[in-house]
């Protein structure tokens, strides 16, 4: 590889702002903040709003559209005549 043309690919710590969950992965991300890890390493820190620890899709807390008070059924009955062929 040519020197000086590739981004710095290194370990980066991502921290979930809603619950403090941290995980380390490799990235080219440029950050201004750093964090001292439990093992003594000092890594660049990227703060994120949601991770797999807090996102409703991964935690199973999302709401199903079918359970929202019959709104889907109301929509289907209202527009059912549009889908019929003559």
FENTAWO-V882539 format. One record per residue. N is the residue number from 1. PSI is psi in radians with two decimals (999 if undefined). NEAR is the number of other C-alpha atoms within 12 Angstrom. D_FIRST is the distance of its C-alpha to the first C-alpha in whole Angstrom. Layout:
n:N psi:PSI near:NEAR d_first:D_FIRST
n:N psi:PSI near:NEAR d_first:D_FIRST
//
This chain:
n:1 psi:2.57 near:6 d_first:0
n:2 psi:2.45 near:6 d_first:4
n:3 psi:2.48 near:7 d_first:6
n:4 psi:-0.03 near:7 d_first:9
n:5 psi:-0.18 near:8 d_first:9
n:6 psi:2.54 near:10 d_first:8
n:7 psi:2.78 near:14 d_first:12
n:8 psi:1.84 near:16 d_first:13
n:9 psi:1.99 near:14 d_first:14
n:10 psi:3.04 near:19 d_first:17
n:11 psi:2.37 near:24 d_first:20
n:12 psi:2.43 near:30 d_first:23
n:13 psi:2.22 near:32 d_first:26
n:14 psi:2.31 near:30 d_first:28
n:15 psi:2.26 near:29 d_first:32
n:16 psi:2.15 near:22 d_first:35
n:17 psi:-0.40 near:18 d_first:37
n:18 psi:-0.50 near:16 d_first:40
n:19 psi:0.00 near:16 d_first:40
n:20 psi:0.06 near:18 d_first:38
n:21 psi:2.33 near:20 d_first:36
n:22 psi:2.51 near:28 d_first:32
n:23 psi:2.65 near:24 d_first:29
n:24 psi:2.31 near:24 d_first:26
n:25 psi:2.98 near:18 d_first:23
n:26 psi:2.43 near:19 d_first:19
n:27 psi:2.84 near:19 d_first:18
n:28 psi:0.09 near:16 d_first:16
n:29 psi:2.35 near:21 d_first:20
n:30 psi:2.17 near:19 d_first:21
n:31 psi:2.79 near:19 d_first:25
n:32 psi:-0.36 near:12 d_first:27
n:33 psi:2.66 near:17 d_first:29
n:34 psi:2.84 near:19 d_first:28
n:35 psi:2.51 near:24 d_first:30
n:36 psi:2.07 near:16 d_first:31
n:37 psi:2.92 near:19 d_first:31
n:38 psi:-0.50 near:12 d_first:34
n:39 psi:0.10 near:8 d_first:31
n:40 psi:-0.20 near:8 d_first:31
n:41 psi:2.55 near:15 d_first:27
n:42 psi:2.04 near:17 d_first:27
n:43 psi:2.69 near:29 d_first:25
n:44 psi:2.50 near:29 d_first:25
n:45 psi:2.28 near:30 d_first:27
n:46 psi:2.09 near:31 d_first:28
n:47 psi:2.30 near:26 d_first:31
n:48 psi:2.69 near:21 d_first:32
n:49 psi:-0.64 near:18 d_first:35
n:50 psi:2.45 near:22 d_first:35
n:51 psi:-3.04 near:23 d_first:34
n:52 psi:-0.30 near:20 d_first:35
n:53 psi:-0.46 near:22 d_first:37
n:54 psi:-0.22 near:22 d_first:39
n:55 psi:2.33 near:18 d_first:38
n:56 psi:-0.55 near:14 d_first:42
n:57 psi:-0.71 near:14 d_first:40
n:58 psi:-0.48 near:12 d_first:39
n:59 psi:-0.22 near:13 d_first:42
n:60 psi:0.30 near:12 d_first:44
n:61 psi:0.13 near:11 d_first:46
n:62 psi:2.73 near:14 d_first:46
n:63 psi:2.42 near:12 d_first:49
n:64 psi:2.45 near:14 d_first:50
n:65 psi:-0.51 near:12 d_first:51
n:66 psi:-0.31 near:14 d_first:54
n:67 psi:0.29 near:11 d_first:55
n:68 psi:0.91 near:12 d_first:55
n:69 psi:0.50 near:12 d_first:59
n:70 psi:0.28 near:13 d_first:59
n:71 psi:-0.61 near:14 d_first:58
n:72 psi:-0.77 near:16 d_first:56
n:73 psi:-0.68 near:15 d_first:59
n:74 psi:-0.72 near:13 d_first:61
n:75 psi:-0.79 near:15 d_first:58
n:76 psi:-0.73 near:14 d_first:58
n:77 psi:-0.60 near:13 d_first:62
n:78 psi:-0.67 near:12 d_first:62
n:79 psi:0.31 near:12 d_first:60
n:80 psi:-0.60 near:13 d_first:61
n:81 psi:-0.37 near:11 d_first:63
n:82 psi:-0.46 near:11 d_first:60
n:83 psi:-0.17 near:10 d_first:59
n:84 psi:2.40 near:7 d_first:62
n:85 psi:2.52 near:6 d_first:62
n:86 psi:999 near:5 d_first:66
//
